[in-house]
Amino acid sequence: MERKLAVILAADVAGYSRLVATDEEGTLATLGTYCATIGDLVAEHGGRVFSTAGDSVVAEFHSAVQAVRAAVAIQRALQRRNADLAPEKRMEFRIGINLGDVVVEGANLLGDGVNVAARLQQVARPAGVCISGTLHDQIEGKLDFPMVKLGEQKLKNMLRPVLVHSVDWREDPTGPDVPGMPLRLPDKPSIAVLPFVNMSDDPGQDYFADGLTEDIITGLSLCRWFFVIARNSSFAYKGRAVDVKQIGRDLGVRYIVEGSVRRSGSRVRVTGQLIEAETGVHLWAQRFDREVADIFAIQDELTQHVVAAIEPEILIGENRRALLRGTENLDAYECHMRGTLLHNAQDTAAHFAEAIDWHRRAIALDPDFGRAHMMLARSLYARCFFGFSDDIDRDRAELLVAAERAIALEDRDSYSHYVMCLANFATRRPHAAVAEAQQAIDLNPNLALAHMALGWARIFVGRFADALDPLHKALRLSPHDPLTYLFLNRIALAHYHLGNYEEAQHHAERGLLLRRTYFNLVVLLACLGQLGHTEDACKLVDEAVANAPLDLPRYWQIFTAYVDPADYAHFKDGLRKAGLPAVP
């Protein structure tokens, strides 16, 4: 017999028989989705699933720390997904983890080490995590999750009692921000990556420095045990001389990454440094002199150095870093970056038209470049949303094809699932939009846009209270986002449907102060209508009519994808009371 020491994680569904008896097909579909999520998170943390039977999953890890991190990530992901199910259909897993001696039989593992994990899972509460005393000894002082000592437990068919601890994995809910108040530091390493400075002689190379910065942000975001400020908020500091201590306070982060890029011919020099925001102390700095074609390797190395400097035990695995690689064609990459720069400007119809043209050029140069298809879909959707499209049906059809192609090429990319969520909005499939937003967050829990999309989708399926938490998370991940007006608008819409009209008005007015878009105006008008503030509403009606998209019926069709007609009727009722001319 071959024996070894291993960390074993065992999980099964609490009350599985009841769920199957109530709704067999629905339960099996949910189980398939949840088991896939568990498998992905096990792999992400360096483990492997070696046994599945019915509703149970058994996995092996080489690291006790990573096994507990995986269990916490699993419970948090499933809790988020359960919020989209009716209470009687929610599926809660119990998890047990043990460190012990096992017998190797091919790909399978047997013996007491496995049995103890299975028995620990049985004593765990639904959605709970229990670990053995031997495993607790290995992780003590290495993780921040609170542990509760449950004492020695007599486990079924075990000769000796086992010391058991439970892991408190729950996160504090993200509360609404208070304008002007300092942001609380997250309970995990928090980072902002400032736009790398273009030191080249050609100012037109800004897009290249911006692209490098964005990919470093993405690389760090893939580490779910970091809190990474979104690209849009980091780029608010582009070209500004601001003290890193002030930036740390503004964004509510502990660490700042900054650097520069100098491109000359086929060579590129990249410098990067990691700074502790509170003290201004430099924790790490390095210079990379490479060929331009090695830009993706530079991104990888810089990201790994930053992670290792903050928390050496956390490393982004190869399967996660692979998400950064989209093309070997540098010309296609440059076209993609130019288009992305224009998309992020979001000012005029011309910006979007030119951005779409650059995305199409990138696709022509490399048809298998998934990120180019993803950005094409984003820009087409945005052109429709801002009312700049002269043919919504044409743009909607192209964005759906682009989103589907992005998913086919980059199924493990969170942005691809985000744009598929947008495509589902445009084709009035809000339940599918919820699933895509969830998948995007599973892949990258730091993606503010995905949290915003999840909240938006939950509004359309009628889960208004559950929409607020992901919307507030989006705001916290990107506190200075140019899209903040959109986040606030969705928070206002959720409160509107909850009947909290004054709270809705407050958020709608905050959003309108940031940007006066058509949809921001109509949400505020609906609030004013329900509150009976007709004089205030009259002042906005003419502006809303003047800014209405050309094809108003089609616009309302794709941007109000409510499942329940009563919810849409409620929205239109507020607009009617506000005096807005008939809404389709």
DAPEHU-V876209 format. One record per residue. N is the residue number from 0. PSI is psi in radians with two decimals (none if undefined). OMEGA is omega in whole degrees, -180 to 180 (none if undefined). BURIAL is 1 if it has 24 or more other ideal C-beta (glycine too) atoms within 12 Angstrom, else 0. Layout:
BEGIN
N&PSI&OMEGA&BURIAL  N&PSI&OMEGA&BURIAL
END
This chain:
BEGIN
0&2.41&173&0  1&2.22&179&0  2&2.70&175&0  3&2.88&176&0  4&2.30&-177&1  5&2.70&172&1  6&2.17&-176&1  7&2.26&174&1  8&2.18&178&1  9&2.36&-178&1  10&2.51&170&1  11&2.99&-174&1  12&2.25&175&1  13&2.26&178&1  14&0.58&-175&0  15&-0.73&-178&1  16&-0.69&178&0  17&-0.73&180&0  18&-0.75&-180&1  19&-0.73&-179&0  20&-0.56&-179&0  21&-0.75&-176&0  22&1.55&-174&0  23&-0.90&-176&0  24&-0.79&179&0  25&-0.70&180&0  26&-0.76&180&1  27&-0.65&178&0  28&-0.78&178&0  29&-0.73&179&1  30&-0.75&179&1  31&-0.77&179&0  32&-0.78&-176&1  33&-0.67&178&1  34&-0.62&176&1  35&-0.72&177&1  36&-0.78&179&1  37&-0.80&-180&1  38&-0.72&179&1  39&-0.75&-177&1  40&-0.59&174&1  41&-0.84&180&1  42&-0.72&-180&1  43&-0.56&-178&1  44&0.35&173&1  45&0.28&179&1  46&-3.13&176&1  47&2.40&174&1  48&2.16&-179&1  49&-0.07&179&1  50&2.31&172&1  51&2.33&177&0  52&2.06&-179&0  53&-2.07&-178&0  54&0.21&-176&1  55&2.62&177&1  56&2.30&177&1  57&2.28&-175&1  58&2.72&178&1  59&2.46&175&1  60&2.66&174&1  61&-0.28&-176&0  62&2.27&176&1  63&-0.69&180&1  64&-0.81&-178&1  65&-0.58&179&1  66&-0.76&180&1  67&-0.70&176&1  68&-0.74&180&1  69&-0.75&-180&1  70&-0.74&179&1  71&-0.76&179&1  72&-0.69&179&1  73&-0.87&-177&1  74&-0.63&180&1  75&-0.71&-180&1  76&-0.73&-179&1  77&-0.60&176&1  78&-0.75&179&1  79&-0.72&179&1  80&-0.63&180&1  81&-0.47&180&1  82&-0.34&180&1  83&0.04&179&1  84&2.67&173&1  85&2.56&-176&0  86&-0.67&-177&0  87&-0.17&-180&0  88&0.00&-177&1  89&2.46&-175&1  90&2.02&-178&1  91&2.22&178&1  92&2.52&169&1  93&2.40&-175&1  94&2.34&172&1  95&2.47&-180&1  96&2.37&-178&1  97&2.59&170&1  98&2.08&-178&1  99&3.08&-180&1  100&2.34&-180&0  101&2.78&176&1  102&2.29&-179&0  103&2.19&177&0  104&1.52&-174&0  105&-2.20&177&0  106&-0.11&-176&0  107&2.74&176&0  108&2.44&-177&1  109&3.05&173&1  110&-3.09&-175&1  111&-0.62&-180&1  112&-0.67&178&1  113&-0.74&-177&1  114&-0.71&180&1  115&-0.72&178&1  116&-0.73&180&1  117&-0.67&179&1  118&-0.61&176&1  119&-0.68&178&1  120&-0.62&-178&1  121&-0.48&180&1  122&-0.16&179&1  123&2.59&174&1  124&2.80&172&1  125&2.32&-176&1  126&0.39&180&1  127&2.89&176&1  128&2.12&176&1  129&2.43&180&1  130&2.71&-180&1  131&2.82&178&1  132&-0.66&180&1  133&-0.67&178&1  134&-0.66&179&1  135&-0.67&180&1  136&-0.56&-177&0  137&-0.46&-175&1  138&-0.08&-176&1  139&2.22&179&0  140&-0.04&-177&0  141&-0.21&-179&0  142&2.67&-177&1  143&-0.05&-179&0  144&2.28&178&1  145&2.46&178&0  146&2.39&179&1  147&2.13&-179&0  148&2.11&-179&0  149&-0.06&180&1  150&-3.07&-180&0  151&2.35&-177&0  152&2.41&174&1  153&1.94&-177&0  154&2.61&-177&1  155&2.25&177&0  156&0.26&176&0  157&2.30&-176&1  158&-0.64&-177&0  159&2.58&176&0  160&2.69&-177&0  161&2.30&175&1  162&2.26&-173&1  163&2.43&171&1  164&2.59&172&1  165&2.64&-178&1  166&2.17&177&1  167&1.79&-173&1  168&-0.09&-171&1  169&2.45&177&0  170&2.63&172&1  171&2.36&179&0  172&2.57&179&0  173&1.99&-178&1  174&2.94&178&0  175&2.50&179&1  176&2.67&176&1  177&1.94&-176&0  178&2.31&178&0  179&-0.25&-180&0  180&2.53&178&0  181&2.55&180&0  182&2.41&180&1  183&2.42&178&0  184&2.37&176&0  185&2.88&-178&1  186&0.38&174&0  187&2.86&-178&1  188&2.20&-176&1  189&2.36&-170&1  190&2.51&168&1  191&2.32&177&1  192&1.97&-180&1  193&2.68&180&1  194&2.22&178&1  195&2.43&-175&1  196&2.32&176&1  197&1.91&-179&1  198&0.12&-180&0  199&2.82&178&1  200&-0.41&-177&0  201&1.93&178&0  202&-0.36&179&0  203&-0.15&178&0  204&0.16&178&1  205&-0.68&-177&1  206&-0.57&-178&1  207&-0.77&178&1  208&-0.69&179&1  209&-0.71&180&1  210&-0.72&177&1  211&-0.79&-180&1  212&-0.81&-179&1  213&-0.72&-178&1  214&-0.53&175&1  215&-0.72&176&1  216&-0.78&179&1  217&-0.77&-180&1  218&-0.76&178&1  219&-0.61&-179&1  220&-0.47&-178&1  221&-0.27&175&1  222&1.81&-173&1  223&-0.22&-180&1  224&0.16&169&1  225&2.73&172&1  226&1.96&-172&1  227&2.15&179&1  228&2.43&-176&1  229&2.72&-179&1  230&-0.77&-174&1  231&-0.63&179&1  232&-0.65&177&1  233&-0.70&-176&1  234&-0.13&174&1  235&-0.30&-178&1  236&0.13&-179&1  237&2.25&178&1  238&0.13&-179&0  239&2.41&176&0  240&1.65&-178&0  241&2.36&179&0  242&2.39&-177&0  243&-0.51&178&1  244&-0.69&179&0  245&-0.70&178&0  246&-0.73&178&1  247&-0.71&178&1  248&-0.72&-178&0  249&-0.71&-175&1  250&-0.18&-180&1  251&0.88&-179&1  252&2.79&-179&1  253&-0.49&-175&1  254&2.59&177&1  255&2.34&172&1  256&2.29&176&1  257&2.87&-179&1  258&-2.95&-179&1  259&2.81&180&1  260&2.27&174&1  261&2.06&-179&1  262&2.29&179&1  263&1.90&-178&0  264&-2.16&-179&0  265&0.07&-178&0  266&2.67&177&0  267&2.40&175&1  268&2.18&180&1  269&2.24&172&1  270&2.53&178&1  271&2.59&177&1  272&2.58&179&1  273&2.23&-175&1  274&2.39&172&1  275&2.03&-169&1  276&-0.71&-174&1  277&-0.64&-175&0  278&-0.35&-175&0  279&0.13&-179&0  280&2.37&177&0  281&2.09&-177&0  282&-0.43&-177&1  283&2.52&175&1  284&2.53&-180&0  285&2.68&177&1  286&2.41&180&0  287&2.15&174&1  288&1.93&-174&0  289&3.07&168&1  290&2.59&179&0  291&-0.61&-179&1  292&-0.29&-179&0  293&0.29&-174&0  294&-0.62&-179&1  295&-0.62&177&1  296&-0.67&177&1  297&-0.78&178&1  298&-0.80&-180&1  299&-0.88&-175&1  300&-0.78&-179&1  301&-0.76&179&1  302&-0.79&-179&1  303&-0.68&180&1  304&-0.72&179&1  305&-0.81&-180&1  306&-0.82&-177&1  307&-0.58&-180&0  308&-0.52&-178&1  309&-0.85&-179&1  310&1.65&-173&1  311&-0.48&-177&0  312&-0.27&179&0  313&2.10&174&1  314&2.47&178&1  315&2.07&-177&1  316&2.88&-179&1  317&-0.69&-178&0  318&-0.43&177&0  319&-0.76&-178&1  320&-0.47&-180&1  321&-0.37&-179&0  322&-0.33&-178&1  323&-0.35&-173&1  324&2.04&-178&1  325&-0.46&-177&1  326&2.65&172&1  327&-0.01&-179&0  328&1.83&-175&1  329&-0.57&177&1  330&-0.73&178&0  331&-0.71&179&1  332&-0.74&-179&1  333&-0.70&176&1  334&-0.75&178&1  335&-0.77&-179&1  336&-0.67&178&1  337&-0.76&178&1  338&-0.68&179&1  339&-0.71&178&1  340&-0.76&180&1  341&-0.69&178&1  342&-0.75&-177&1  343&-0.32&177&1  344&-0.72&172&1  345&0.72&-177&1  346&-0.79&-171&0  347&2.92&175&0  348&-0.60&-180&1  349&-0.67&178&0  350&-0.83&-178&1  351&-0.67&179&1  352&-0.76&180&1  353&-0.68&178&1  354&-0.80&180&1  355&-0.68&179&1  356&-0.75&179&1  357&-0.70&178&1  358&-0.74&179&1  359&-0.64&177&1  360&-0.73&179&1  361&-0.73&180&1  362&-0.67&178&1  363&-0.62&180&0  364&-0.58&179&0  365&1.61&-178&1  366&-0.30&-179&0  367&0.29&179&0  368&1.68&-174&1  369&-0.67&-177&1  370&-0.51&176&1  371&-0.73&176&1  372&-0.70&180&1  373&-0.82&-179&1  374&-0.55&175&1  375&-0.78&179&1  376&-0.73&180&1  377&-0.78&-177&1  378&-0.66&177&1  379&-0.74&179&1  380&-0.80&-178&1  381&-0.68&179&1  382&-0.69&177&1  383&-0.77&-175&1  384&-0.70&-179&1  385&0.04&176&1  386&0.33&-178&1  387&-0.17&-176&1  388&2.35&175&1  389&-0.02&177&0  390&1.55&-175&0  391&-0.72&-179&1  392&-0.72&178&0  393&-0.85&-179&0  394&-0.65&179&1  395&-0.72&179&1  396&-0.73&-179&0  397&-0.67&-179&1  398&-0.58&178&1  399&-0.76&178&1  400&-0.76&-179&1  401&-0.72&180&1  402&-0.75&179&1  403&-0.66&179&1  404&-0.68&178&1  405&-0.75&178&1  406&-0.75&-179&1  407&-0.63&-177&0  408&-0.61&-173&1  409&1.17&-177&1  410&-0.32&-179&1  411&0.20&180&1  412&2.16&-177&1  413&-0.63&-180&1  414&-0.60&178&1  415&-0.72&179&1  416&-0.54&175&1  417&-0.79&-179&1  418&-0.49&175&1  419&-0.57&173&1  420&-0.79&178&1  421&-0.74&179&1  422&-0.61&178&1  423&-0.58&172&1  424&-0.85&-175&1  425&-0.44&180&1  426&0.28&173&1  427&0.86&176&1  428&1.23&-172&1  429&-0.56&178&1  430&-0.70&176&1  431&-0.59&177&1  432&-0.70&176&1  433&-0.83&-178&1  434&-0.72&-179&1  435&-0.69&177&1  436&-0.71&178&1  437&-0.75&180&1  438&-0.69&178&1  439&-0.72&179&1  440&-0.65&176&1  441&-0.73&-177&1  442&-0.58&-177&1  443&1.58&-177&1  444&-0.12&178&1  445&0.07&-177&1  446&1.76&-177&1  447&-0.68&-179&1  448&-0.63&-180&1  449&-0.69&177&1  450&-0.72&176&1  451&-0.77&-179&1  452&-0.66&179&1  453&-0.78&178&1  454&-0.72&179&1  455&-0.82&-179&1  456&-0.66&179&1  457&-0.55&175&1  458&-0.80&-177&1  459&-0.51&179&1  460&0.07&174&1  461&0.22&179&1  462&1.23&-169&1  463&-0.76&-180&1  464&-0.69&-180&0  465&-0.25&179&1  466&-0.42&-171&1  467&-0.71&-177&1  468&-0.90&178&1  469&-0.53&178&1  470&-0.69&176&1  471&-0.59&176&1  472&-0.68&178&1  473&-0.75&179&1  474&-0.67&-179&1  475&-0.65&179&1  476&-0.39&180&1  477&1.29&-172&1  478&-0.28&179&1  479&0.73&-175&1  480&2.38&172&1  481&-0.34&178&1  482&0.16&-179&1  483&-0.62&178&1  484&-0.57&179&1  485&-0.72&177&1  486&-0.82&-179&1  487&-0.63&179&1  488&-0.71&179&1  489&-0.64&175&1  490&-0.73&178&1  491&-0.74&-178&1  492&-0.68&177&1  493&-0.79&179&1  494&-0.63&178&1  495&-0.83&-177&1  496&-0.34&174&1  497&-0.09&-178&1  498&0.13&178&0  499&1.22&-169&1  500&-0.63&180&1  501&-0.71&176&0  502&-0.71&178&1  503&-0.76&179&1  504&-0.74&-179&1  505&-0.85&-178&1  506&-0.63&179&1  507&-0.70&179&1  508&-0.66&176&1  509&-0.74&179&1  510&-0.70&-178&1  511&-0.53&176&1  512&-0.50&-178&0  513&-0.65&178&0  514&2.31&-176&1  515&1.41&176&0  516&2.86&-179&1  517&-0.83&-175&1  518&-0.57&174&1  519&-0.70&180&1  520&-0.77&-175&1  521&-0.56&177&1  522&-0.75&178&1  523&-0.69&178&1  524&-0.71&179&1  525&-0.70&178&1  526&-0.82&-179&1  527&-0.65&178&1  528&-0.79&-179&1  529&-0.49&179&1  530&-0.11&180&1  531&0.31&-179&0  532&1.15&-172&1  533&-0.56&180&0  534&-0.76&177&0  535&-0.66&-179&0  536&-0.69&-178&1  537&-0.57&-178&0  538&-0.35&-176&0  539&-0.32&-174&1  540&-0.81&-179&1  541&-0.68&179&0  542&-0.71&179&0  543&-0.77&-180&1  544&-0.71&-179&0  545&-0.51&-177&0  546&0.13&-177&1  547&2.50&176&1  548&2.75&-178&1  549&-0.84&-179&0  550&1.33&-173&0  551&-0.76&180&1  552&-0.76&180&0  553&-0.66&179&1  554&-0.86&-179&1  555&-0.53&-179&1  556&-0.73&-174&0  557&-0.25&-178&1  558&0.19&173&1  559&1.12&-173&1  560&0.97&180&1  561&2.41&175&1  562&-0.77&-177&0  563&2.04&179&0  564&-0.47&-180&0  565&-0.60&179&0  566&-0.72&178&1  567&-0.69&178&1  568&-0.65&178&0  569&-0.74&179&1  570&-0.83&-179&1  571&-0.51&179&1  572&-0.72&177&0  573&-0.68&179&1  574&-0.65&178&1  575&-0.78&-180&0  576&-0.47&179&1  577&-0.21&178&1  578&0.26&177&1  579&2.35&177&1  580&2.75&-171&0  581&2.25&177&0  582&2.40&-179&1  583&none&none&0
END
